[in-house]
């Protein structure tokens, strides 16, 4: 095991401080220093709109200033990361936005909005008729989990959340393969909904245990197990699905988990960060800004993995 040295750690923080966003710096300090959740929320607030949703490029690959479900999902993940309380005004406002933008018939939120096309964006964030078919319950199933997590079962938010989750589970159980991002949304659902397992088992057609087994199979199937190809393009690696040594997928992936961690250590640059493995193919100036922001995001996320598996000195 090649651990990340304290000197490399300092370089990472220097990069995030000088070239990253204030949001990533706040997250980095919260997870690895003396930073507070209040500071993270202060930075998050700059991305929240009056309708309670988030936008303003919080997801660096699309720069739509208006609120969108996908940008709101990105913010919700950070609120989960810091353990934000349901009584926080930011959370209440976000829940209100999600209530107002859910399609009760499909159980989904629109993953891509037409307005995306009016601002710099990566090609996969481009809206066209029927695009929702490509996204399905990414990120809707996780947004629904947010509603249940931060609301009472009897509330309108809780009701919408459970209805959406029911539709998402029916979709999942009929799938034989799934995109890595949608898989991750379901993995997060399982983690978020665990305290409500008895309600899940009572309300829905399938037990949480059977749903967990199904998504584990899809995740194992989706991950690239050929180490020789891991550095060639945009691949789904074991650590894209695992966040701690006790995760049930660790046993399924076996030594691939440690090999993935070793790859992270090997790929770290002299600046203490990682570059992204994708490009936009358009908006070259804006892409370089997004790329720099993503380096900060990758640094925070990968350090969380490295810390959880004991790879920090």
Buried (B, 14 or more C-beta within 10 A) or exposed (E): EEEBEEEBBEBBBBBBBEBBBBBBBBBBBBBBEEBEBEBBBBBBEEBBBEBBBBBBBBBBBBBBBBBBBBBBBBBBEBBBBBEBEEEBEBBBBBBBBBBEBBEEEBBBBBBBBEBBBEBBBBEBBBBEEEBBEEBBBBBBBBBBBBBBBBBEEEBEBBBBBBBBBBBBBEBBEEBEEBBBBBBBBBBBBBBBBEEBBEBBBEEBEBEBEEBBEBBBEBBBEBBBBEBEEBEEEEBBBBBBBBBEEEBEBBEBBEEBBBBBBBBBBEBBEEBBBBEBEEBBEEBEEBBEBBBBBBBBBBBBBBBBBBBBBEBBE
